[in-house]
Amino acid sequence: MIVRHTIFQNSLMTALLDGIYDGEMTIGELLGKGNFGIGTFDALDGEMIILDGVCYQLRGDGTATVADLDQGTPFAVATNFVPRIKVAAPKGLKREELSAFIDEVEPSANYMYAVRITGRFSNVVTRTVVKQSKPYPPMAQAVGGDKELRFDDVEGIIGGFRTPVFEKGISVPGCHVHFIDAARTSGGHVLDYTVDEATIELCPGTDLDLRLPLTHDFRSANLAPDDLDQQLHTTEIKG
Ligand SMILES: [Zn+2]
């Protein structure tokens, strides 16, 4: 049985796609909304992963550092992770198979899920946004030159959210996950991975706490582009 659990979100995926890269929320405030999450930083300066209440900044060169509490974020999703479901991941599980596997474990695609995969991976392929300068290009352009990095036979954590399709535009539909290695020194936005030996933990979310920015840029953003599907694919699946 699913119990009520709130997922917090700062701004919208469509705002990020439209080049709204400066927020009005600090990492310190965000950590008050949850001890687990993913997102990005002001000026699109790298990918974010929050684990056990610590916020890490993952940069284009693959490095990870602890973010400062006074840094800003234009987009993030966070929750207090309660591992209500815990299962061994099938050996060889790939990114594209995770949603189907979650459906087997917890058969409703109509809720949100915080997802944490901890263990050893045969490989993890990442891509990480790099800091942009003004005037900001739309995200589909901003990710154009990003390098893919590949980590082989690596221990670490893949964390993020499985979001229902009806949230398209609010968030990234499907699984959106970030990776950080066990030493917490490298990682990025996950394009693909293969599980060697790992545990999957799920925290179902029933309530969405959505915070819209009060900035001028957000007020005038185009949040309903005609080619939303294409933009989501370009920015989140393959750069
Ligand atoms: Zn990401």
Boltz pocket constraint, residues with backbone or C-beta under 6 A from the ligand:
constraints:
  - pocket:
      binder: B
      contacts: [[A, 39], [A, 47], [A, 176], [A, 177], [A, 178], [A, 189], [A, 190]]
      max_distance: 6.0
